[in-house]
Amino acid sequence: MIPHLTTTGEILDRSEKDGTEPRRAWHKSHGKWESDPIVDDLSLVLEAQDGLVIIGGCCHAGILNTCAHVSKMFDERIHAFIGGSHMLHFTRDEVSHVADVLEQTYGPPQLYLNHCTGKKTMAQVREQFGSEIAHDCRVGTELTYEIN
């Protein structure tokens, strides 16, 4: 056990669009190939001094579903989201919806989106929030957070 670091576990409530791609992810169930909802997707949550920091891999559960799940787990504000958002194939309207909910519900958190977010999605998020919220987060980026 690592103090101040928790896993989300599986995120099954996916009332918002998730990051799965039914035609791309498959698993075998009872001898038959089926679309994989990737329920074993999870993120890490760091309890930092400024608030919660979510560290996602590809966030197949969806960034909004992940933030909602974390909000139910903790009574603290989400300070930052780091990692992939798997919004590479989201439409412009879907990305706008995600950004609107992040802003209205979460403040918005600092966003360090990378890899499976996609360049067009990242540009749109940066256009909506500006570079003071939507940061570049390439390989080698170092972030430091104080913990209580």
C-alpha positions in Angstrom: 0.0 0.0 0.0 1.3 3.4 -0.9 0.0 6.4 1.2 -2.0 8.9 -0.8 -2.3 6.7 -3.9 -5.4 4.7 -4.7 -6.7 2.9 -7.7 -10.2 3.6 -9.1 -10.9 -0.1 -9.6 -13.2 -1.0 -12.4 -15.5 1.9 -13.6 -18.7 0.3 -14.5 -21.0 3.3 -14.5 -20.5 4.7 -18.0 -23.4 7.1 -18.4 -21.2 9.4 -20.5 -19.4 8.4 -23.7 -16.5 6.1 -23.0 -13.3 5.6 -24.9 -13.9 2.1 -26.1 -14.0 1.4 -29.8 -16.3 -1.6 -30.4 -14.8 -2.5 -33.8 -11.2 -2.4 -32.5 -11.2 -4.2 -29.1 -12.3 -7.9 -28.9 -12.2 -10.6 -26.3 -13.3 -14.3 -26.3 -16.3 -15.1 -24.1 -17.7 -18.6 -23.9 -15.8 -19.5 -27.1 -17.2 -16.6 -29.1 -15.5 -13.3 -30.0 -17.3 -10.2 -28.6 -16.7 -6.5 -28.5 -14.6 -5.8 -25.4 -16.0 -3.0 -23.1 -12.6 -3.0 -21.3 -14.1 -3.0 -17.9 -10.7 -3.7 -16.4 -9.6 -0.2 -17.4 -8.6 1.7 -14.3 -6.8 4.9 -13.2 -4.7 5.9 -10.2 -5.7 8.7 -7.9 -3.1 10.8 -6.0 -4.4 12.7 -3.0 -2.3 15.9 -3.4 -2.3 19.1 -1.4 -4.1 21.0 -4.2 -6.7 18.3 -4.7 -7.0 14.9 -6.5 -4.7 14.1 -9.4 -6.1 11.4 -11.7 -3.5 9.4 -13.6 -5.1 7.6 -16.5 -3.6 5.2 -19.0 -5.9 5.3 -22.0 -9.0 6.0 -20.0 -11.2 3.6 -21.9 -13.9 4.2 -19.2 -14.1 7.8 -20.5 -12.7 10.9 -18.8 -16.1 12.1 -17.6 -17.0 8.6 -16.2 -13.6 8.4 -14.5 -14.0 11.9 -13.0 -17.5 11.1 -11.8 -16.3 7.8 -10.3 -13.4 9.5 -8.5 -15.8 12.2 -7.2 -17.9 9.5 -5.6 -14.8 7.9 -4.0 -13.5 11.2 -2.5 -14.9 14.3 -1.1 -12.2 16.5 -2.7 -11.9 18.5 -5.8 -10.2 17.1 -8.9 -7.1 19.2 -9.4 -5.6 17.5 -12.5 -6.0 14.7 -15.0 -2.9 13.2 -16.5 -2.8 10.7 -19.3 -4.6 9.5 -22.3 -8.2 10.2 -22.8 -9.0 7.9 -25.7 -10.9 10.7 -27.5 -8.9 10.2 -30.7 -12.1 9.3 -32.6 -14.5 11.6 -30.8 -16.4 14.1 -33.0 -16.0 17.8 -32.5 -19.4 18.0 -30.7 -18.4 15.1 -28.4 -15.1 16.8 -27.5 -17.0 20.1 -26.8 -19.4 18.2 -24.5 -16.5 16.7 -22.6 -14.9 20.1 -22.2 -18.1 21.7 -21.1 -18.8 19.1 -18.4 -15.2 19.3 -17.2 -15.5 23.1 -16.9 -19.0 23.2 -15.4 -18.6 20.2 -13.0 -14.9 20.1 -12.2 -13.8 23.7 -12.5 -12.0 22.5 -14.9 -9.1 20.5 -13.7 -5.6 21.0 -15.1 -5.4 18.7 -18.2 -2.2 17.0 -19.2 -3.6 14.9 -22.0 -1.4 12.7 -24.2 -1.1 9.8 -26.6 -4.6 8.4 -27.4 -6.2 11.9 -27.0 -5.2 12.8 -30.6 -3.8 16.0 -32.0 -7.1 17.4 -33.3 -8.8 16.7 -29.9 -5.9 18.3 -28.0 -6.0 21.3 -30.2 -9.8 21.7 -29.6 -9.4 21.3 -25.9 -6.6 23.9 -25.9 -8.8 26.2 -28.0 -11.6 26.0 -25.4 -9.5 26.2 -22.2 -6.2 27.8 -23.2 -2.7 26.7 -22.5 -3.0 27.5 -18.8 -5.5 24.6 -18.4 -4.6 22.3 -21.3 -0.9 21.5 -21.1 1.5 19.7 -23.4 2.3 16.3 -21.8 4.8 14.5 -23.9 7.1 11.7 -23.0 9.6 13.0 -20.4 7.2 15.5 -18.9 7.8 15.8 -15.2 5.1 16.9 -12.8 5.5 17.4 -9.0 2.7 17.5 -6.5 2.9 18.1 -2.8 1.0 15.7 -0.5 -0.4 16.4 2.9 
